[in-house]
Structure formats: structure tokens, C-alpha cells
Amino acid sequence: MRQPVLKGLILAGLLVAGPFGPGYADDWDEDEGGGGRSFLYWEVVLSGVYAPSGIRGLPPDDPTEDHVELSPRPPGSYVALDWVRTFDSSGRWAPTALDLHPRLLYDPMEVEDGIDQIKFAPQDFWVRLEPGRHDRFALYLGQFVIPYGVNPILAPRQRFILPVEAVDLGLKWDWGIDLAGPLASYDWEVAATIGSGEALHSPHIFDSSSPTSFLITGRLGAPTYWDFQYGLSFLGGDLPVIRGPNRLSEESTSRWRVGLDSFYRRGLYLMMGAQLTYGRNGFAEDGIDPTDTLGYQLWVDWVVPRLLDLRLAAQWQSIIRDVDRSDSDDTALVLEAGYSLRTAVSLMLDFRHEVHLTMGDATDGIFLSFIYYAL
């Protein structure tokens, strides 16, 4: 492990926290015309992995097999600020909310040492506009959770258990424009984004020699206050190979997906869900041999009623990269236990059993994450 980088990451978190530590909140007085509220959170997340059989390739050019490393999987290790601002606006398409969540993420998969290992990778960097008298309409500009798959209320911030699209395509957040509104009792949402993932990479709009990345997504589903929710999603565009804040290739591939998702909440303690996605990578017209892909997952999340600080979760997930080829699936079982030591501090312990991997040997890992998130 690169201890100097880890120490620098922790130090950066303390420096960020200095002037804006716990308890800092800017509450506007509406009687004085402030018309909204503002909260500034700070966040430190550290995540490590222990592999009994050893970990090779962290970073990718490291041939040694270490048993303990900083985890390359989400939630990762990072420091961040999260500024949430609401506005008491009543004008036409006036701003009603703002969320800025910049993160400095340590990337153990980066080959280069030093500052190159620190990535600027925000999760949510948007402003919301509403049209005034038209209820349930909203326009988002910036970086947000794409409207595909699991309902956006379940976006995997600080989570190890991820939705299918995050594993299949490598992104759950993207930069662009999003419009949401009602359809009878249901909600719809569509977005046009640049297909870069968490980091703001250039989509090569002005460079004709490189493919342009873009993404169109949409979802129609039950509103988030229903106990039983479900939705139908679509996704299409040209995407490079993405892993979180990293774009692993400059080349983009045409992709499309359709998906079904469901979510059930029983009381205050039990949640469960399922997701199915099907699609294609590449088109013959582009000179690429197309492959059909299928992904699915089942998950359950339970807060122990007699011990409310303890949360247990499990997930079974499989991504079949090519349905016409055997042994082309990435399948894993995840078991998770999370415990809140106090309001601002929690620990998360995950066991990931790799049932099968398309590339590389299937290995098990135990992941421990420390999460601090407070005003």
C-alpha cells in the first residue's frame, strides 16, 4: 500500500474539515428575505480490502500479491464536501435546489504515482429548476444520477452494493441535462448526457478524428412514495470503457439497453428489489461484431428492529457479457453488515464472493469501509 498517499488523503480531509467542521450550517432567515436553507457537509471515506489468496495488479503494473490494499471498488477512499442549497423560488423555471458534491478520490488502479492517483470525481453537481405552477416538473443541469435502472433515490453513494448499470457500463452519474415530470400517477424522466461518467472528460465534440461519446436515458415508473415501486428504462448512445472516474479507452462503442426494475418497502426496516437489463454492444454498420448482453440482480436490505444501528444486506448479481458465448458472465454474491457508531460515523463490512469472472481468476475479498459524513 502507498502509505504517503493515504496519509496525504487523510490530511486533505482534515484540512477541508477545518473551517467547515461538524455543526456548520448556513440557515437563511426567510423573514430577512433569504428564502431558503443551506447545509455544508464534509465527508471522509476510507475503504480497504483483504484477500486471503492475495491481490495482484494494484496498481495494474504491480506483479506482487498483497493481501491488504486500499479498495479499488466503490465507495473507495476519498474526501469531499457536500453543499446542499434550497431556494424559495416561485418564478418561471426558477432554481429551487443546488447540490455540489466535489470529491478527491484516491485511485489505486492508476499506474502513475503522485498527484495522478488523486482524481476529481464528483457525485452530484447539479442545479434544479422548476416551472412554477406546474407541479412535479423539474429540470436538472450538471452531473446527476442517470434515469436508468434502480430508482434514483437508491443511488449508490457510500455504498458497496451497486446497481446493474454501474457494473455493466461503469457509470451511474453523468454530465448533461435532465427533465422529469408526471404521467397520471407515474413519474417519467429523460436525460441527454455526454457519456463520461463521474469525471468531466471531453466527449470530443470538436475533434472529428475521435468518436463522440453521448448517452440518452429515460425511465417511466411508480413514484418514490409508493411502498411497491417499479419502472421501465431505456439507454442508448456511444460509450467508451469507463470505470468510475477513469475512461479506459478513447474509443467509443455503440450501446443500447432496456431494463425493468422493482422495489418493495415493508414498514420502516425491510427493503428488497430486483433488476433485469438486456441490450447490445456494437453495431455491424460500425464494423464491430455486435454482442448481446443480459444482466440481473436481486438484493435485500434490513435494519434490525431491536438494534437500529445495525443494517444487514445481501446481493446476487450477474452480468452476461455475450449471451451467445458460454462462461462470459461476471457473477458475484455480496453480503454486507453496516453499523452506526454514532450519527456521523459508520462502519461497513462486505464479503464479496466472485462466483465467476470473464477475465482473471475469481477471488473472494473482505472489504471494510469507514464513513464520516456530518454537518
N, C-alpha and C positions, 0 to 999 in steps of 0.2 A: 504494500500500500504506500501511497505517496504522502507521508506524514506532513511535509511542509505545506502541500496544497490543502490538506484537511485543516491544519492549524490556521491557514490563511482564510479559509472559508468561515471557520468559527469566529475569527477575529472580525471579518467583514460583518458578520451578523451582529456582533456586539457593537460595532461602530454604527451600523444602521439603527440599532435599537436605542443608542444613547439618547438623542433628543426626542425620540418618539416612543418611549418605552411603554410598558403596561399602564393603562389608565388614561392615555392620551386620546381625547376625542373632542372634536370641534362641533359643538351643538349650537346651531344657529337659533337665535331667538326670533320666532315668527312675528312677535309684536314689534320688533325693530325692523321688520321688512326683510329678514334673512330668507324666509320662505323655503327651508329645507334643513337637512341634517347631514353631518359629515363625520365619518369614522375612519381613523387610520389604525390599521392593524400592522403588527410586524410578525414575522414568521421565520422560524429556523427548523429545517427538516434534515435529519441525518439518517441514512439507511445503509446498512451493511448486510453482507451475505456470507454464510458459512456453508461450504460444500464438502461433505465427507470425502468424496472422491477427488477433490481438487478442482480448481478453476484455471483454465488455460485461455490465454488470449485477452487478458485485461492489463494493458491495452492490447489491440489486435496483434502487435508485433512482439508481444511478450510470451516466450515459449514456456516459462516456468509455471508450475502448477501450485498455486497458492490456495490454501483452504479458507482464508478470510480475506475479503476485499470490500471496498465500497461498492454498493449495488448499482449496476447499470440500468436496472428496471425501475419504473415509476414506483413510489414517488421520487426516488433519487435523493440527492443531497444538495440542498440549496438554501439561500437566504432570500427573503423577499419582503416587500411592503405590499399592503393591500388597502388602497384608499377607495372607500365607498362614499358616494355623494348623491343625495337625493335633492330634487328641486320641486318647489311648489309652483308648477307652471300650468297655465291654462290656455296658452296661445296655440295657434295652429302649427303643428309639428314642432312644438317646443321641447327642449330637453327636460326629461323627468328623472333620469338617473345616470350615474357615471361610475364605472368600476375600472380602476387601474391597478393591475397586479403584476408589476415587474419582478422578475426572478433572476438571480445569478446562480446558475446551475453548474455543478461540477460534473464533467462528463468523463467517466473512466474509460470510455471507448475511443477517446481522442488520442491519436498517435503522437502528436506533438506535445512537448512538455510546456510548463509555464502557463502564461495567460491564455493560450489556446484551449486549455482544458476548461476554462470558465466560459459558459455560454449565456447569452442574454435570451431567455426563453420565457416570456410572459404567458400566463394563463388567465385570460380575460383582460381585455384592454379596449373597452368599448364605451360608447355613449348611446343612450336610448332616447329616442324621440317619439312623442305620441301626438296624434292629430287633434287632441282637444275633446270634442264632444263624441267622437266615435269610440265607443267602448271596446276594449280588448284588441285594438290595433296598436302595433309598435314597430318602430324601425330602429335597427341596430347598425352602427358604423364602427368598424375597428376589428378587433380579434375576439372571437366568441366560439362557443360550442356549436359545431355544425348540426343542423337539424336532420340527423340521420341516426336511426337505431334507437338505443335506450333514451328515454325522455331526458332532455337537458337538465332536469332537476337532479339527475343522478350522475352528473359529470364527475369524472374520477379525480378530483382534486384531493391530494394527500392520500390517494387510495392505491393499493396494490392490485386489487381486483379490477380489471379493465373490461370495457365492452368489446364486442367482436371487431368493430371497425378500427379501434386503436391498435389491435394486434394484426389484423388483416392488412390495413393500409398505412399504419404508422401515424395516424393523426386523429385527434378528436377536436382540437381547436384549429381555426384557420382565420385568415385576414380577408375582410371584404364587407359586404352589405347583406343585411338580413331583414326580411319583412314577415311579420306574424299577424294573424287575425283570426276571427271566428268563422265557423261554418255551422250554423244551427248550434247544437250543443257541443260541437267539437272544435278543436283548435288546429289551424294549419300554419305552416311556416316554410318559407323558401329562402335560399341564400345563394349568392354568387360570390365565390372566393377565389384566391389566387393559387390555391393548392400547394402551399409551402409548409403547412404545419405550424408548430409553435414559434419558430423563428421567422423573421421577416426577410426571406430570401427573394431576390429578384426573380420574377417569372419570365424574364427575357422577352418582354413585350416589344422592345425596340431592336432586338437582335434576331434577324431572320434566319441566321445560321443555326440557331438553337431552338428546340421545340418550346412552345409556350405552355406553361402549366396553368391549369384552371380547373375549377370544380363547381358543379351545380348540385345542390342538395335540397331535399324537401321532405316534409313529414306531415301526415294528417293523423290525428289521434285524439284520444279522450283527454279532457283537461286534468291538470295535476291534482285537483282536489278530490277526484274520484278515488275510492278505495281500489277498484279494479280498473286499471288503465291498459290501453293497447294502442298500437299505431302501425301505420304502413309508411315506409320510407323509400326514397329513390336517391341514387347518387350517380353522377356521370361526369367525365372530364378526362384531362390528361394529367397524370401524376408521376413524379419521379419516385424512387425508392426513398422513403422517409423513415427515420427513427427519432421521434421526439423533436428536438431542436436541430437535428442533422439531416441534411439532404445528401444521401449517399451516392447519388448519381446526378449528372446534369441532364441525362436523357429522360424524357417523359414517355409514359406508356398510356394509351387509351384504356379507360376502365369504366365499367358501369356495374351498379349493384341495385338490387331491390331487397327490402328487408321487412320482416314482421317482428314486433316486439310486444311483450306483455309484462305487466307489473301488478302485483297484488299486495295490499297492505292490510294486515289483520290487527286491529287495535293499534296500540302505541308501540308494540315491541317486535312484531314479526313482519318482514318484507321478503318477497320472493319474486323471481322473474325468469323469463326465457326470451331468447332472441334467435332468429334464423335469418341468414342472409345468403343470397345467391347472385352470381354475376360472372363477368368475363374480363379477362386481361388481354388487351391487344386485339387488333383487327387485321384481317388478311389484306385489306386495302393498304395498310401501312407497311406491308412487307413483314409482318410479325405473325408467327404461328399462334393463333388465339388459344387460350386455355380457360375452361370453365372452372369456377371456384365455388365452394359451399362452406359456410361457417355456421356454427350454432353454439349456444351456451345455455346452461341452467345455473341459477345461483339462489342462495337463501341467506338472509341476514337477520340475526336475532339478538335483541337486547335482553339480557337475563332480568326478569322482573324483580327478583329478590336481591339483585346486585346490579343496579342500574349503570354502574361504571364499567361493566363488562359487556362486550359485544362479541358474538361469535358469527362467523360467516364461512361459506363454502361455495366453490365454483367448479363446474366442469365445462371446459371449453375445447372446441376442436375447429381448426381451420384446414380444410382440404384444398390444397393449392391447385390441384388438377384432378378433376373428378374422373378423368379417363385413364389415370395412372395410379397404380396401387402404391401404397406406402408414401403418399405425397401429403400426409396430414401432419400438422403440428397440434398435438393433443396434450392437455395438462389438467391435473387436479390441483386445486388450491384450497388449503384450509387456513383459516385466519382467526386470531384472537386479538381484540383490541381492548385496552384498559386505560381509563382516565385517572391519572394520578391526582390531578386537580383540574380546575376548569380550563386552564391554559395548556396543560401538559398531558400528553398521552403517549402510550407505547403501543406498537402494533407488531405482532409476531405472526409470520406467514411461513407455511411449509408448502413448497411447490414441487409436485411430483410430475416430471416430464414423462408421460406415457409413451410418446413418440415424437421425434423431431425429423423434419425433412432433411436438414443439413446438420451434421455433427452428431455427437453421442448424447443420448438422453441422460441427463444427470439431475439429481434432486438437490434442492437448496433450502436452507432455513434463513429467512430474512427478518431482521429486526430493525424497526424504524422508530426514531424519536421525533416527536412533533411538538413544537411550541407555536401556538397561534393565539395572540391576545391583543387587546387594545393597549 
